[in-house]
Amino acid sequence: MTDLESNLRSVQERIAAAAHRAGRDPAEITLVAVSKGQPAEAVRAAYDLGLRHFGENRADEASLKTSNLPADITWHMIGHVQARQARQVVSLFQAVHSVDSARLARRLSRFSGEQGKQLPILLELNVSGEASKYGLAADQWPSGGVQWDALLAVVREIVTLPSIQIQGLMTMAPIVVDAEKARPFFARLRRVCDELAAVFPQVTWRHLSMGMTDDFEVAVEEGATLLRVGRAIFAPDTPIWCQVPRSTAEEDR
């Protein structure tokens, strides 16, 4: 058994165990292998082991891989997207997790329409309030007020746009040594999603993209449907805080 095969089996077993602890069906959860920084050969090896969903942080890097890999791969954009990159992102990806403004949504809608696509998107929320993180502000929920009204206004505009379809929310929890400390942020995203579903019942709020290498089991227990896992699949599972400075630590994005 190769290291990749062993790593992947371990991750899948941990996902299944976490799902069972939460009374969930593991089949509800999609593992998105974060292939940032990995060569196409590594992606192909993971594909040969059964993975079909891969996440990339940068469109330029993804463009070097996608054309040389099987067409039935679903490519997820999980990194920050600048508005000027929207056309390329629409061309390369089948889902975008990181929509954090109405302006970006408008551009994705425009280029999706031009390309005859209906692009699934997730709204990225910053539920921790960390200035270093992207996302629509949602750290003051459930207090409501100005922040909640601003979020509703953005969602209200995006749901009217053609050629894109909101399918849920995404967040990044703070990087912590103890995964349990990430739990409140995952729980907050789930509760915000429930509130948005009550306000916008026309949207199918089916996905919560949350959980990375160091906290994905807790994310599963809190309702994640999309897990963004990179290091635990492609590299030894060394805690990320032992590897790199905080400023560059968000490898799995």
N, C-alpha and C positions, 0 to 999 in steps of 0.2 A: 504493500500500500504506500502510495506517495505521500509526502507531507501535505500536499494540497488536498488529497482525498481524505486524509485523516483529519485535517482541520475542518473541512466542510462537514464531514460526518459529525464531528463534535458540536459544531454550531447547530446543525439540524436537530441533534438530540437535545441540546439545551433549549432550543425553541420549543420543541414538543413538550419537554418537561414543564417549562414555564406556562405553556398554554393549558396543560392539564391541571396545574395548580390553580389556575384562574377559571377553570371550568369552560375552557374554550376549545374549539376544534383547531388543531394546528393548520388545517387546510385553509383557514381564514387568513393566514399570515403569509405574505410574500417576502422572500429574502432577496434583497437587491444587493448584489455583490459590488462593492465600490472598487472599481478598477482604475481609479486615479493612480497614475505613476506606474501602472503595470503594462508590460508589452502585450501586443496582440496575441502572442503565443500563450501567455498566462490566461488570458480571457478564453482562448480556444480550449485550453486544458480544462478550465472550469466548466465551459459549455459541454465538453465531452463527458463531464461528471453529472450533467443534468441541469445545470443552472441556465436560465433563460433571461433573467433580468439583471442588468448591469447599470451602475450609476457612475456618471462622470461629473467632475466639477468644472471643467473648462471645455468649451466648444472646440477650440483649436486642437486640443489633444484628442478629443473624441473623433474629430474628422480624420485623423491619421489611422484610426482603428476600424471604424464602422464599415468601410468599403471592403475590407479584407476579411470580414467575419460573417458567419451565417446570417441570412436575412430574417430568420425568425427570432432573433434577439430583440428584446424590448429594451431600448436605451432610455434611461431616466436622467434628466438634468437635475442634479441635486445641489449644484453650487450657485453662488450669486450670479445673477444675469444682469448685465448692463443693458439699457434700452437699445443701444446701438448694435448689440449682438443678437437681437431678437430674430432677425431673418435667418441667420445661420442656425440658431437653436431650433427653430421650427423645422428646418431642413433635416436636421440630424436626429432629433429626439422624438420619441413617441409619448413622453410625459414630462412635465416640468413641475418639480416639487417646490420651487423657490420663487413664486410670484409674490412680490412684496410691495407692489404699488399699482395703482390704477393705470399709470402711464405705461408701465411694462405690459400690463394685461392688454391695453389697447393695441400696442404694437404686435404682440403675439397674435391677437385676434386678426389684425390686418393681414399679417403675412400668412397665417394659417388659411385665411380665406383665399388669398392669392394662389396658394398651393393646393387648394381644394381639400384641406384637412379639417378635421374636428379634433382639436388638441386637448387632451385631459390636463388639467392643472390642479395644483394644490396651492393654497395660500399659506405663505410662511409667516408665522406669528412669533414674535419675541415675547415669550411668557416669563422670562427671568428678569427683564429690565437691564440686562448687561449691555453697556454701550458698544462693546466689541462685536455684538451679534446683529445680523440683519433681521428684518421682519417687521411686520405691522405690529405696533405696540399693543400688548395685551397683558402686561404684567400687573395691572391694577384690578383686573377682574377678580371678584364679582362686584366691586364697588361701583361699577358703571361710570356715569359722569362723562366728561369730555372725551376721554380716551375710548370708551365704548361707543359713543356716538360717532366718533371719527372712523372707527373700524366698520360700523354698520354702513356708513356712507360709502366707503370704498367697496364693500361687498355689494351694496345695492347697485353701484355702477357696473361692476364686473359681471354680475349675473345677466345684465342686458346685452352684453357683447356677443356677437355671433362668432362662430368658428372656434371658440374655446369653451370648455365645460369644467366648472369647478367640481372636483370630486372629493374634497376634504381639506385637511390642514397638515402642515408640517412645522416642526420646531426642532431646535437644538437645545438640550438641557445644558446647564453649566458642567464643565469638566470637573469631576470630583473623584476622590480616592474611593469613597464608599458609594456604590451604585444606589443604595437606598436613598441617598440624599438627592438623587435625581427624580425620585418618585413624585414629589409634589408638583413638579413642572409637567410631567407627563399627565398626571391627573388633572391639572389645570387645563391643558390643551383639550383633553376629552370633554371636560365640562363646558368649555367655551364652544366646542363643536356642537354639543347638545343644545346650547342656547341659540347658536346660529341656525341650527336646524329648525328650531321653533319659529324663528323670525322669517326664514327663507325656506319654506317647505318644498318649494319647487326645485331645490337643489338636492341631488343625491349625495349626502355627506357620508360617503362610504369608507373613506380612507383617513387614517392617522399615520403619517410618516414620522416616526420618532424611534429613537434607540439606535445606538452604534455599538462598536465592539465592547466598550467597557460597561454598558448599561442596558443591553438589548433585552435581557431577561425581565428586568423590571418594567421595561416598556411594554413587553408582551402582556405582563400581568395587568397593566393599566389600559390595555385596549389597542395597542399598535397593530396595524394591518400591513404596514410596509416597514421593513427594517433595513437600515443602511449600514452594512457591515463590510469592512475592508480588511483591516489587519488580522482579525481572527481567522479569516479565510486564506489570505495570501501571504501572511508572515507569522512568525512566532507570536504567541499571545502575551507579549510583554506589556505591562500597564503603560499607557501612553504618557503618563506624567513622568515616567522614568526615561523616556526616549528623547523628548524634544521640549523646547521652551513652550510656555503657555501660548505665546503668540502664534505658533505654528502647529498647535496640537490637534486641530480639528480635522484629522485626516479622513475620517469616514464621512464627514459633512452630512 
